Amino acid sequence: MKFPCELIVWDVLPSIRSELAKKLSKSGLSQKEVSERLEITQAAVSQYINKKRGYGIEFKQDAMRAIEDLADDMMAGRIKDGVDLIPRICEICMKIREDGTVCGLEKYVVAKKR
């Protein structure tokens, strides 16, 4: 049995990073600048942009909008470092878990607090 967080680490997180890397790169940042903002290596950015890593998931509209909003906030300087980035990535992961984007994750939906 795989825990949902294992699926997130191996499948979802790389796909989120891939989308972010592509959007930041298309906004005019170099791979080095993208790597610094995402706090990953430049080689990883290259792999994300060239679809060698993190390309297997098609996000539903809400998750894609959240990724685009995060990329916009990163470009505008509203995301300063990993301290700001981590909660936003976690929010996107929760959206993906809730909407069943990844087969099998829907059975691990975390109940929302009321």
C-alpha positions in Angstrom: 0.0 0.0 0.0 1.3 3.4 -0.9 0.4 6.4 1.3 -1.2 9.3 -0.5 1.8 11.5 0.4 4.1 9.0 -1.5 1.9 9.5 -4.6 2.2 13.3 -4.1 6.0 13.2 -3.8 6.5 10.9 -6.8 3.8 12.1 -9.2 2.0 15.3 -8.1 4.8 17.5 -6.8 7.0 17.1 -9.9 4.0 17.9 -12.1 3.3 21.1 -10.1 7.0 22.1 -10.3 6.9 21.4 -14.0 3.9 23.7 -14.6 5.5 26.4 -12.4 8.8 26.1 -14.2 7.2 26.4 -17.6 5.1 29.4 -16.6 8.0 31.2 -15.0 10.2 30.5 -18.0 7.6 31.7 -20.4 7.3 34.9 -18.3 10.9 35.6 -19.2 13.0 34.2 -16.4 16.1 32.2 -17.1 16.4 28.6 -16.0 18.8 29.8 -13.3 16.3 32.3 -12.0 13.5 29.8 -12.1 15.6 27.3 -10.1 16.4 30.0 -7.5 12.7 30.9 -7.1 11.6 27.3 -6.8 14.6 26.3 -4.7 15.5 23.4 -7.0 18.5 22.8 -9.3 18.8 24.3 -12.8 19.1 20.8 -14.1 15.7 20.0 -12.6 14.2 23.1 -14.3 15.6 22.0 -17.6 14.0 18.5 -17.2 10.7 20.0 -16.3 10.7 22.4 -19.2 11.7 19.7 -21.6 9.1 17.2 -20.4 11.7 14.7 -19.0 10.3 15.0 -15.5 6.9 15.9 -14.1 4.7 15.7 -17.2 2.2 12.9 -16.4 -0.6 14.8 -14.8 -3.3 17.0 -16.4 -4.6 19.3 -13.7 -8.3 20.2 -13.4 -9.3 23.8 -13.7 -9.1 24.8 -10.0 -5.7 23.3 -9.5 -4.3 24.9 -12.7 -5.7 28.3 -11.7 -4.0 27.9 -8.3 -0.7 27.1 -10.1 -1.1 30.0 -12.4 -1.9 32.4 -9.5 1.2 31.1 -7.7 3.4 31.7 -10.8 1.9 35.2 -11.1 2.7 35.9 -7.4 6.2 34.6 -7.8 6.8 36.9 -10.8 5.4 39.9 -8.9 7.7 39.2 -6.0 4.8 38.4 -3.6 6.5 35.0 -2.8 9.8 35.7 -1.2 11.2 32.3 -0.3 10.3 28.7 0.6 8.5 29.9 3.7 5.9 31.5 1.4 6.1 28.9 -1.3 5.5 25.8 0.8 2.0 26.6 2.0 0.9 27.5 -1.5 2.2 24.2 -2.9 0.4 22.4 -0.1 -2.8 24.1 -0.9 -2.5 23.0 -4.5 -1.8 19.4 -3.4 -4.9 19.4 -1.3 -7.0 20.6 -4.2 -5.6 17.8 -6.3 -6.3 15.2 -3.6 -9.8 16.5 -3.2 -10.7 16.6 -6.9 -9.4 13.1 -7.7 -7.0 14.2 -10.4 -4.6 11.3 -9.6 -6.3 7.9 -9.7 -6.6 6.5 -6.3 -6.1 9.7 -4.3 -9.8 10.4 -4.1 -10.2 7.7 -1.4 -7.7 9.6 0.7 -9.6 12.9 0.7 -8.9 14.8 3.8 -12.0 16.0 5.6 -12.3 19.8 5.6 -12.5 21.4 9.0 -15.7 23.2 9.5 
